[in-house]
Amino acid sequence: MEQKRSRITLYSVQLVKERNITVYGEKTIKCPQDAEKVIRELIGLSDREVFVAIFLNTKNKITGAEKVSVGSLNSAIVSPREVFKAAILHNAASIIVGHNHPSGDDTPSREDLQVTKRLVEAGKLLDIEVLDHLIIGEETFKSLKESGMI
């Protein structure tokens, strides 16, 4: 009796460099202020919430960054799947995430804290540590790590 043969599709996944950006300071993150500079550069002057991730190696050197989500005036949909997809492709040991508050107020919302908690939990499962979540205000920023919220 002849066995039925089925076809399956084979895929490959690759990281595609979109562009380079120039940031002030070192490519190694030593403190939240270092990450803030990179995050502000990625977000620019957006009038909507933009959620970004910075990918780091074991020495906290930046290996890449990505705009994960662009939302509305007061929210952005953030899925751990989207955050960690690029982190895995970058072979990231850890990540720092951040987003802006177009209102200019860097006070974390309840949703900000919930997203952070989900990302930290997902990172533990994937062995990719979430080092910090920065909320960028107009002239200030809040580090959830420094504030004891992570």
N, C-alpha and C positions, 0 to 999 in steps of 0.2 A: 504494500500500500504506500502510495506516494505521500510524503509529508507536505502540507501546505506551507508555502514560503511567504513571509510577510516582509514588507519594507519598512524600515524605520529611518527617520531623518537624523543625521548626525550634525551637531552644532559645535562651534567653538566660540568662546567668549574672549574678547580682547578689550583692553583699555585703549581709548583713542584720545590723544592729546588734543584739546580744543584750542588752547592758546596759552601764552605766558602772561603773567602780570608782574609788575615791579612793585615791591613793597619796601618800606623803609625799615631798616634794622636787619637783624640776623635771621637766617632760616631755621634757627633752633629756638624752640619755645622754652623760655626759662621762667616766665611769670605770666599772669593774665594780661598784663599790658602788651606783651609781645603778641599774644593771640588777638587782642583787640585791634591792633594795627592791621593785621591780615584780614580780619573779619570786616572791618570798615572799608577796606579796599575792595573786597568782594561784593559788598552790599551797595556801595556807592551812595548816591543820594535818593535812593528809591523811596517813593511815597507809599509803598505797600510793604507788608512784612516779607522779608526774605530770610530763609533758613539755610545756613551753610554748614559745611563740615570741613575740618582741616584734618588731614591724615598725617600721622607721625610714625617714625620708625622707633626702634628701641632706645635711641639716644635723644628722642624728642625733636629730631630734625624733620622739617616739613617735607613730605614726599609728594604732596598734592593737595588740592582743595576742590570743592564742588558746591555749586548752588543746588541744594536739594529740593527746595520748594519756594515758589513765589506765590504769595497769597493775596489777601485783600488788605484793606486799611487796618484791620485789627486781628487778623488770624492768618495762619498758614497751616495747611494740612501736612503733618510730618509722620511718615511711616518708618518704623525701624528698618523695614525691608529696604527702603530707598537709601537710608543713611548708611547702612552696612554693606550694601551691594558694592559700592565703589570702594569702601574701606577694605573689603576682602580682595578686590582686584589690585589694590595698591599694596597689598601685604602689610597693611597698617598694624602696628602693635597697639596703638591707641589713637583716640580721636579727641578733638575739641570741637564742640558745636556752638553755634551762636545764631542769634537773629536780632533784628532791629525792632523797635517799637516806634512806628512813625509819629506817634504822639509826642515823642521825645522823653517820655518817662521810662526810666529803666527798672521800675518795680515789677518783679515777676508776677504773672497772673497764676491762678490756680491751674489753668491749662498748661502753662509753661512748666510748672512743677510736675504735673502728671506726665508730660512728654519726657521730661528728664528722667523720671523714675523708670519709665518703660525702656528708654534707651540704655540706661545703666544696666537694667536686668537683661536686656538682649545682648549687650556687650559682654556680660559675664558668661552667657551661654556660648558666645562665639570666641571668647578669650581675646576680646578687643576692648580695652579699658576706655571708658568715657572719663577723661581727665577733668573736664569742666564744661559748663554751659554758660556762655556770656550773653547777656541781654544788653543791647546797644541802645542807649538813649541819644538825645541830640548832642550833648557835650560830655556825657558821663556814660559809664557802663557798670553793670553788676555782674560779678563773678559768683555763680551759685556755689562753687567750691569754697571760695573765701568766705562766703556768707553762711557756710555750714549747712547748706541745703542739699548737698550731694554727699 
